[in-house]
Each structure stands twice: as structure tokens, then as C-alpha cells.
Amino acid sequence: EQELFRRLGIFAGSIPLDAAAGVAGADPSPPFVNRIAFLVDVSLLARVENRYRMLGPIRELAWDILEDEKELDDALDRHLSYYATLATEHRSAAGGYHGPLSRAPEDRLDRFEIAVRVGEDIDDYRAALRRALENGDRRAALEIAAGIATYLQHRLAIREMADLLAAAVDLEGEAPIDLVAGAMFDLAWARTDLGENAAAEAIAQEALQISRDGNLQEEESTALFTLANTAFERGDLRLAWDRVAQGVAVCSTLDLSPAMQTSVATLEFYRGEVDTAQAWLDKLEADPSDIQSRAIVPRVRGFIESARGNHSAALAAFQQGVAAATTDRAQHEGLRFVAYAHLNLGDLKQARVVGEYLDAQAARSGVPTYRERTLNLLGLIDVRRQLPGAGLPAISEALSSAVSRGDRYRAWSFLHSAAEALVALGKPDPALALLRLAGGVEREYGYWIPAMDWVPAVTADQLGTAAAADAEPVTSMDGASVLVRSLVTTAS
């Protein structure tokens, strides 16, 4: 009982029975359970449902005794081994975290289900990962980092996700190439979320080469989808679509997973291929097994309704997606579209309530694309409340952030809201210059105005008769950002 007590001090969070046995070097047999029960009886452990907890001061005492008995390193290594093995088992149960291929529900666990399980032990996964990094154990570090990445992504802990994955990937040592590639895919997505697009592109390209060198068909396809995401976040929709098409072609004889199908459907919509996007959604709804798709499919249907001008139907679809969302990330993204639907319907009060909640969450998340869009939303609400002087600074901040990250697509969309604010401020000439720049970008990169989150209230055609035909042109996104920032001072 004394030996078990001090070894349980190694845990950072609540303790499942199997983990306790693993660290103690025992089987979870009746005699072992009796020893656990003894520790509960003498109040050294507390039982909470099917797990056990140790109070902080008692845990510190157990840790000190472990050190005194020269057992600390052994206990730490057993703890690391248990959680690395558990992460490996989860990856196997999921059929690999990143494969683009569809599997029968009985043959896989949904990544969300795994994330829920990981969340119960997240503090111990973190502790085990620290030990793996200290030991230079690349395989264990990659297993754990990749194993907790989905949980961290769902909780909007993107910076932590990126830092842990980068530390594991950068270790020297042997590891299965599919595991290395999978961790790199997650790292590329995290870097993209953080606005580090060049780094994300480089990581995804390296993962693509690793996959091709190892003749890993599924990983090659996933790498191409990951590269499509980095292209999309830079605002190159044509390149993004080309990479998606390549990813689909690599697995042309197999069924794409629901997650990959939603990616294809969404990109088809952004290209203006509404009927094709609709067909993908109809196919997805035939497979209700994927938890995340239940939130995303209604969202894309909402996009389609909004593009058609059916904003009430779009709002209903977005709300359906939020109701089905099971993660912080999915709820945040879904609520943002709910807010924009309220804006499109003219319900500025409700849009403001949702927008302020989202802006606070986006600021905490550290994800620049989230903050940019909530700032733009709040700015537009002020403009439509006849407070353009209050709205322009927020829109300007969103535009400057997108331009600094090289995110052409979102910068293009923010040009429209900046123009709307300037018209409301009685400055049609610079507004026309911004919209002319936006029109050129739209034509060059294949952007589709109905795919914007909101319906623009001002167009270049409308301003052509009201503004001077020789309005000074703006020739670059950087120039547009500088111009809008200069006008913020004038407006205030």
C-alpha cells in the first residue's frame, strides 16, 4: 500500500484504474483493487465515479517519498510509457488521425470521441509529453503530441498545440513515417490558424515529400488537402482547388472521409459551384456517423441559402449547425455565421450580442482569422447603426491584420466593409478606390462575392456615378491598409 501510494503521486490529474496499475507495475486484478480501496478508506485517495483523485498536499508528500526512495525516474518512465501506449491505441482505433479515406463506423472511433477521452487525462498527457521531450524520446513525444492535438484544437488552444507538436517534430530519432507525417499535418494546420502561412506551407510540403517517399497514399492525399488549406488561407482559391483535386485523384478509387468531403463541398461553394457543393452535402447527409459533419453540413447549407438571398433560411441552418457542434472551435465558427446572418437580416442588436461574445473568445484564442472577422463584424454593425466613425477603426484593424499575414482573401472581403464605412462618412472617392482594387483581386483570383460572410451594402457600380471618376487609385493591399488607417484618424 505504501509503494502504491507514493507511485500514485506521479499523476497530475485524476487517475483511471488501468493507469494506476501501469505506473505501479501491476495488473488491475482484485488484489490490486483492494490496495486502491485501502488508500480510499484511509483518505489518501478519493473515488470519483470510476476514477481516483489525490489532494495536492498529499500528492506532494507522495512525490517527495518517491524521490527519497530513488523511485522517481522509474515512476516517471512508467507514466510516460502508459500514456504513449494509450495515444498509440487511440490512433489505431481512429484508423490514423489524418487519413482521408472513409471507414465503416464499426471500424473507427470519431476524432471527437477520442478528444473527449484525451480531455479526461489531459494534464497527465502534458506531463508525459514533457518527460518524453526531456528524454529525447521522439516516437513517444510524437504519439502524445499528435494524440492531444485534436483536443487542443477543439478547445482553441492553438498556440499550445503548435508549440508541443513543433517540439516533438524537431526531436532527433527514429519514428514511423506515417506518425511523423501526421504530426506535421497537425502542425501545419496550427501554424495556418496562427497566421504563420509561410511556415505552414513549408511544413506541409515536407510532409508531402515524406509521404511520397514512403509510398503512403493516404498521407499523400492528406498532405495535398493540408496544402490546399494553406493556399486558401493565403487567398489563392485556384491553387487551393488544384491541390484538392490532386488529393481526390490520389485516392480516386476509394471513398473520402466525411471531413474531406466537407472540405471539398466548402471549397466548391467558395468557387461559386453551388450545385456541386449541394451534391456533396447530399452525399454527406447519407452518412450520419461523423460527429463533426453534423455541425459543418448545415453550415455549408447556410452558406448556400445566404448566397441565394434566403437569410432567414441561412440563419436557421447556421443555428442547426451550432446546436450540433460538440467542440469550442465548431461552436465559435458556427456562431460567427449566426451573427453575420443576423447582420444580413438587419437584426443589429442580436448580431452585436453574439459578436461581442465571439470577439472576447477570439481575443483569448490567439487565432488571428477569428479576431479579424469578429472585429470586422462589430465594425460593420456600428456602420449600419449610423456610427461609422466608431466602426471604421475596428474594420481597419481587421484589414491591417489580414494584410500583414498575407491573407489576400480576407483582406479582399474587408475592403468591402471599409468602403461601406467610408461612404457613410461621406468619403466616396477612397471608397471607390478600395472597391476597384477589390474588383481586380476578385477577377484575378476567382473570388465570388456571394460567398462573403455578409451582403455588401456598397458596390463600385453604385459609386461610379457619385464619386469622381479620377479617384486616386490604390494599387496594393498594403496601400489599401495604409489608406484606411490614415482615414481612421480623420474619422475620429
C-alpha angles and dihedrals in degrees: 000000000000092000092048091047095055093044092053087059087077092074119099096197140014115326127232116208095246091053091049090052092047094054091044091051092238141113118254088247127147093267090053091047088052090056090051089049090052091055089050091050092054091046096246089118132030122210117223110183105300097344137070132229133199121203116243098249091046090048090053090051091051091048091051091051090050089056092046091051092049090239100114098097092047092049092048092050092049089049091051092047092051096052095041089053092047091051089051091051091051091050090051092047090053091051088243121323096253110032112133093211126103119241132190112265092243090057099055146035118232113249088237092057089051091048090054090053091047090051091061090060101028096125091053092046088054092049092048091049091052088053092049091051091048090050093046089236100157098180094051091044092051093046093052097039092050090043095057097036095090092050092051091046091051090050091049091243089139099149092053090046092053095045095050094045092047091051091051095044092049094056118106119237145074124306135154109278094229088056092049092048092047093052090048091052090054091046092051091052091048092049089050091051089052091053094251093131099159092052091047092052092050093049093047092048090052090049090050091054092047090051094049093046089053093044090237104161098186093046091048090054092047090050090055091050089049090051089049088058093051090050092049092050089053089052099250101131094169092055090044091054092046090054093047089051090051091049092051091047092053089060096032095137095050137064118261118233118253090253092056092044091055089051090054092046092050094049091047088056093050088053090054094250093133099161092051091048089050091053091053090051092051089053092048094052089059088067108057093169098092109085097200093050090060088068098038101046094061088046093057089045086054090053090055094048091048092050088053091051095251095130097162090054089046091053091051091050093048091049090051089054092050091050089054094045114113101181137060090242096052092045093050094049092045094048091052090061090045088056093049090048089056088050091052089050091051094245093136096165094058092041088054094050092052093039095054091050091050094046092056090048092046092051090054093046096059090219105137097201090057093050093045093055095046091048090050090048094051091045092052091049090056091048091053090046086061091255101115093151089062094042101049097067092056092047090047091052091051092049094047092050093050092047092049090054093048091244099152097175097057092039087054091053093047090055088069094053092045089052090051090053092048093051089052088052091053096254105122096155098065089038090057090048091054093049093048089054090047091051092053092049090047092054094044097049103030099248118170117214095209087062091066116111091244138026110258113235096202130051134187090243091057092050095045091084097039101043129061112272089222095054108156107267125237110216104185143029089246089054091049091051092050091048094051092046090053091051092051089070091050092048094051 
